[in-house]
Amino acid sequence: MPIHPAASSSNVPALASATPVAVIGAGTMGSGIALVAARAGHPVLLHDAAPEAIRRGLDSVARLLDGQVKRGRLTAAERDAQLSRISPASDLDAIAPAGLVVEAIVEDLDVKAGLFGRIAALVGAETILATNTSSLSVTALAARLPHPGRVVGMHFFNPAPALPLVEVVSGALTRPEIAAAVAATARAWGKVAVHCRSTPGFIVNRVARPFYGEALRLLGEGAADAATLDAVLRETGGFRMGAFELMDLIGHDVNFAVTRSVYDAFFQDPRYRPSLVQKELVDAGLLGRKSGRGFFDYAKGTEKPAPAEAPPGPRPARIAVAGDLGPASVLADLARGAGIAVDTGPGPGVIRLEAGIVALTDGRMAAEWAAAEGMPAALFDLALDYAAAPRMAVAGSDPAVRVAAAGLFQALGKAVSVLDDPPGLAVMRTVAMLANEAADAVQQRIASAADIDVSMVKGVNYPRGPLAWADDIGLHRLATVIANLGRFYGEDRYRVAPLLRRMALAGRRFHGEGA
């Protein structure tokens, strides 16, 4: 049984470059898609209900190409050839010759269905109708149209000419060969095409929800301020941007609306519950960069707040590594390299200091660790690369061991940010929940593990695919983190995906040996 509907039709060829492509909607996304198709050699018909929008769209394409000529990335002849392939289509009737129609209009199912209904009467029965929707049901859209098997999602990411990912979305009625042809065409256009079934948020907007949701919860619980949490996600977790600066860039109205859409589409599943912290920003009109203020102030001359850093702590002369530190095992070598004596022996996977124990978070609070071990405890966060990470987050209920943990990581050359003992800290709980969401999508046959990981790297610049990352951390470790979060909060939001639990128990991986 194929994991996605187009898997059995991988030999379907791309549309020939002579095939006319119509793009409906000449805004930023639509004009960008038009340029992508024109670059690949297609004659492109660009339509918008507002004629002045077509002119603005063509002007924006021309400015983009002019900039590439100035930077030496295109010749003037190449620019002129690409521009010449895009023709304004003031009347919708002009798109009749198109073999592929891509709509990029307002995110409203009724409006999109009405548009495609008109288009269906103009084009041939085999013309592919593709929607660039980021969240609406492809199944629901296709069901309203004649020949619903030719309706498919073709979700580009903004800016379309630059970002490589295209989600090819099959509704329940989409013919496999149509999805395969669109995927092959996207690849011919220089894109990375991934297949998925129509589901709320598709791949990226679904799997990414915990990146925002966990950061918002940590902020709301007072674990740290936004600048500090962002610094930990970037400098410890390796993410390109922190969650708060990214939400400010996207716009809180947009990000909050996507979260609400996914939450409602999943019948209020608590995994996707929107945040009151973000709602307050939206209600106040503090939408981020575009309004001049969100979590951060973007007024001219305003400096971004610095992350909180722990003062210098004592440098340990000797540490004892008791047991396997798992993904943090390199810390022993780093300590030796820093001139710290390291003793090794059996134990529960902790570092023993004079002030107490220091351990990688497992989803419990440091206070819970201390109670279980009968001694003061401090916890540290997951890092993408412990050797390269310039920052480490730590938490501890006892001041002495917290200061000692900070001193250890400072001796390894890292800035240290102290969090207020949240379960799972910041990076670990975020990665665990991303992987959990991805595992659920694999189990539900929304997409393959490989396509999910490619999507999160190519679509939103994650440093690793969440399932490949989970493999290296250890599925049993991640399942334990999520289960401990669930016990702490008592919420169904933190439930271990059945596939993740099953694979952890079986010692399997999502990729590679044992997959």
Secondary structure, 3 states (H helix, E strand, C coil): CCCCCCHHHCCCCCCCCCCCEEEECCCHHHHHHHHHHHHCCCCEEEECCCHHHHHHHHHHHHHHHHHHHHCCCCCHHHHHHHHHCEEECCCHHHHCCCCEEEECCCCCHHHHHHHHHHHHCCCCCCCEEEECCCCCCHHHHHCCCCCHHHEEEEEECCCCCCCCEEEEEECCCCCHHHHHHHHHHHHHCCCEEEEEECCCCCCHHHHCHHHHHHHHHHHHCCCCCHHHHHHHHHHCCCCCCCHHHHHHHHCHHHHHHHHHHHHHHCCCCHHHCCCHHHHHHHHHCCCEHHHCECCCECCCCCCCCCCCCCCCCCCCCEEEEECCCHHHCCHHHHHHHCCCEEEEECCCCEEEECCEEEEECCCCCHHHHHHHHCCCEEEECCCCCCCCCCEEEEEECCHHHHHHHHHHHHHCCCEEEECCCCCCCCHHHHHHHHHHHHHHHHHCCCCCHHHHHHHHHHHHCCCCCHHHHHHHHCHHHHHHHHHHHHHHHCCHHHCCCHHHHHHHHHCCCCCCCCC
